[in-house]
């Protein structure tokens, strides 16, 4: 039993080191200029404020999805990058106190 536990600890250690080296490899590709460029795109006037249930939000979501695809990320929500759900929008026409 001690041998099995020892082997599991060794495997866990090696696997953890591999994950850490992958994280460091990909973390080195993130730069302040790249983050700024992407943030300015999402925050730009062309995204129309990104309020819920607006065309601007759809534009921002499409941009982010495109970036995921270009980075080779696998869609995990039923074969899609976006989780879809109904959103209802209402407005207040008249109010009194």
C-alpha positions as CSV (number, residue, x, y, z in Angstrom):
1,X,0.0,0.0,0.0
2,X,2.8,2.4,0.8
3,X,4.4,1.6,-2.5
4,X,1.2,2.6,-4.4
5,X,0.9,5.8,-2.4
6,X,4.5,6.6,-3.2
7,X,4.0,6.0,-6.9
8,X,0.9,8.2,-7.0
9,X,2.8,11.0,-5.3
10,X,5.6,10.7,-7.8
11,X,3.1,10.8,-10.7
12,X,1.4,13.8,-9.2
13,X,4.6,15.6,-8.8
14,X,5.8,15.0,-12.4
15,X,2.3,15.9,-13.8
16,X,2.3,19.1,-11.7
17,X,5.7,20.1,-13.0
18,X,4.5,19.6,-16.6
19,X,1.5,21.7,-16.1
20,X,3.6,24.5,-14.5
21,X,6.0,24.6,-17.5
22,X,3.0,24.8,-19.9
23,X,1.6,27.7,-17.8
24,X,4.9,29.5,-17.9
25,X,5.2,28.9,-21.6
26,X,1.8,30.4,-22.4
27,X,2.1,33.2,-19.8
28,X,5.2,34.5,-21.5
29,X,3.1,35.2,-24.7
30,X,0.8,37.6,-22.8
31,X,2.0,41.2,-23.2
32,X,0.7,44.5,-21.9
33,X,0.4,45.9,-25.5
34,X,-1.6,42.8,-26.7
35,X,-4.0,43.1,-23.7
36,X,-4.4,46.8,-24.3
37,X,-5.1,46.3,-28.0
38,X,-7.8,43.7,-27.2
39,X,-9.3,45.7,-24.5
40,X,-9.6,48.8,-26.7
41,X,-11.4,46.8,-29.3
42,X,-14.0,45.4,-26.8
43,X,-14.3,48.9,-25.2
44,X,-14.6,50.8,-28.5
45,X,-17.6,52.8,-29.6
46,X,-18.2,50.2,-32.3
47,X,-19.3,47.7,-29.6
48,X,-22.1,50.2,-28.7
49,X,-21.7,49.9,-24.9
50,X,-22.3,46.1,-24.7
51,X,-25.5,46.4,-22.7
52,X,-27.5,43.2,-22.2
53,X,-29.7,42.2,-25.1
54,X,-28.2,44.8,-27.6
55,X,-26.5,44.4,-30.9
56,X,-23.3,45.8,-29.2
57,X,-23.2,42.8,-26.9
58,X,-23.6,40.4,-29.8
59,X,-20.7,42.2,-31.6
60,X,-18.5,41.9,-28.5
61,X,-19.4,38.2,-28.1
62,X,-18.6,37.5,-31.7
63,X,-15.2,39.2,-31.4
64,X,-14.4,37.1,-28.3
65,X,-15.6,34.0,-30.0
66,X,-13.4,34.7,-33.0
67,X,-10.4,35.2,-30.7
68,X,-11.1,31.8,-29.1
69,X,-11.2,30.2,-32.5
70,X,-8.0,31.8,-33.6
71,X,-6.3,30.7,-30.4
72,X,-7.5,27.1,-31.0
73,X,-9.7,26.8,-28.0
74,X,-12.3,24.0,-28.1
75,X,-15.9,25.0,-27.7
76,X,-17.3,23.3,-24.6
77,X,-21.0,24.4,-24.5
78,X,-22.8,21.8,-26.7
79,X,-20.3,22.3,-29.5
80,X,-20.5,26.1,-29.3
81,X,-18.5,28.9,-27.7
82,X,-21.5,30.7,-26.4
83,X,-24.2,29.6,-23.9
84,X,-27.5,30.7,-25.2
85,X,-30.5,31.6,-23.0
86,X,-33.5,33.8,-23.3
87,X,-33.3,37.4,-22.1
88,X,-36.3,39.5,-21.5
89,X,-36.1,43.3,-21.7
90,X,-38.7,45.6,-20.2
91,X,-38.9,49.3,-19.7
92,X,-40.6,51.7,-17.3
93,X,-43.0,53.9,-19.2
94,X,-44.5,55.8,-16.2
95,X,-43.7,56.1,-12.6
96,X,-45.3,58.0,-9.7
97,X,-44.6,58.4,-6.1
